[in-house]
Amino acid sequence: QAPLVASGGGLVQAGGSLRLSCTVSRNALARYNMGWYRQTPGKQRVMVASRGTRGRTDYIESVKGRFTISRDDANATVILQMNQLKPEDTGVYHCNSVPPLWGWGQGTQVTVSS
């Protein structure tokens, strides 16, 4: 699997929404748990949401109830719906397997203004 390309980021005001997506091969989507990761300057990359191959989802505490990870099998896409965004959600978001097996590729910048 080549490094994944995430898209859908942008600049929004606090309280707004964004929908991130990345396209994965169907084979990888069927075989691997998938996650969305956030990188901010000076901090370690953190996994904010994950989805297992059987549908189980997990989130870090700070995004629970606001973010939803899902999978579009028809388009082999992993989606992160981000609602009620806060300034602390700002960062570069990547998708990768869980644990991460592939290069980090091109992330998408999410900037939330207060």
Backbone hydrogen bonds, N-H to C=O, Kabsch-Sander energy under -0.5 kcal/mol:
donor,donor_aa,acceptor,acceptor_aa,energy
4,L,103,G,-0.6
6,A,4,L,-0.6
6,A,106,Q,-2.2
7,S,21,S,-2.3
10,G,109,Q,-0.8
12,V,10,G,-0.5
12,V,111,T,-2.6
14,A,113,S,-2.4
15,G,85,L,-3.0
16,G,13,Q,-2.3
18,L,82,M,-2.2
20,L,80,L,-2.8
21,S,7,S,-2.2
22,C,78,V,-1.6
23,T,5,V,-0.7
24,V,76,A,-3.3
29,L,25,S,-2.5
30,A,26,R,-1.8
31,R,27,N,-1.4
32,Y,28,A,-2.6
34,M,51,R,-2.6
35,G,96,N,-2.9
36,W,49,A,-2.6
37,Y,94,H,-3.4
38,R,46,V,-3.2
39,Q,92,V,-2.6
43,K,40,T,-2.1
46,V,38,R,-2.5
48,V,36,W,-2.2
48,V,46,V,-0.7
49,A,36,W,-1.4
50,S,58,D,-2.3
51,R,34,M,-3.1
52,G,56,R,-3.2
55,G,52,G,-1.8
58,D,50,S,-1.9
60,I,48,V,-1.8
63,V,60,I,-1.8
64,K,60,I,-0.8
64,K,61,E,-0.8
66,R,63,V,-2.3
67,F,63,V,-2.2
68,T,81,Q,-2.2
70,S,79,I,-2.2
72,D,77,T,-3.2
73,D,71,R,-0.8
76,A,72,D,-0.5
76,A,73,D,-0.7
77,T,72,D,-2.2
78,V,22,C,-2.8
79,I,70,S,-2.6
80,L,20,L,-2.5
81,Q,68,T,-3.0
82,M,18,L,-3.2
82,M,80,L,-0.6
83,N,66,R,-2.0
83,N,81,Q,-0.6
84,Q,15,G,-0.6
85,L,16,G,-2.4
89,D,86,K,-2.3
90,T,87,P,-1.7
91,G,110,V,-2.5
92,V,39,Q,-2.8
93,Y,91,G,-0.6
93,Y,108,T,-2.8
94,H,37,Y,-2.5
96,N,35,G,-1.9
98,V,33,N,-2.0
107,G,105,G,-0.6
108,T,93,Y,-2.4
110,V,91,G,-3.0
111,T,10,G,-2.8
113,S,12,V,-2.8
113,S,111,T,-0.6
